[in-house]
Amino acid sequence: MEKTDIKKAWKAFYSAPVDKFSIIDLPGLSYLMIDGAGDPNTATLYKEAVEALYTASYTLKFLCKDVLKRDYVVPPLEGLWWAEDMTDFVARRKERWLWTMMILVPEFVERPLADRAIATALRKKELRALSKVRFDTLEEGKVVQTLHLGSYDEEGPILRTMHESFLPESGLIAVGRHHEIYLSDPRKVSADKLKTILRQPVALASDQPSGAPPLNG
């Protein structure tokens, strides 16, 4: 049985230059998602959410092998991050952060099978967060992204460069939530060697109504 590696099949979605910026256009992509709030380093809800998300994702993988006779490598964890007051996000007051954690679903998987995987995982595992996992599509369109090497807490300088220099100099504005793709497992890789794609949906500033605020919340 052939195994699809989504990171290799969609290489442009999972690669970016280090500390430089690339612009790509993304189609609508389907994910298993779960929403939450709080500091990812300390919130029990976050740990439960990620465990539930992986449980549902691997249940879906095995259902695909059984039902569709197709196998794939489960893609890396991703996250959307924001705050009701975005100054809390910029200042890294993490206890006030909101997030949606996600794992990409292959394009050959449709909603009924994804819903079946979630229901199957619920029957087999006593994880309360599983009831919050959902199948949904994310439409980001044009994005700016970069590859950050190092600790998550050291992302600030490159993000400031992206938002304060690269976007305005390129005639772009942010129009969506901050998106991160975790290419490294922090349980196995030291903080200084972590690889994280930092992604920001954008639009041409000239296409936005005068005085319209960025859609980053």
Beta strands, then each sheet from edge to edge (+ up, - down):
strand 1: 3-5
strand 2: 22-26
strand 3: 29-37
strand 4: 71-73
strand 5: 77-82
strand 6: 98-104
strand 7: 134-138
strand 8: 141-149
strand 9: 172-174
strand 10: 178-182
strand 11: 195-204
sheet 1: 1+ 4+
sheet 2: 2+ 8- 11+ 9-
sheet 3: 2+ 8- 11+ 10- 5+ 6- 3+ 7-
end
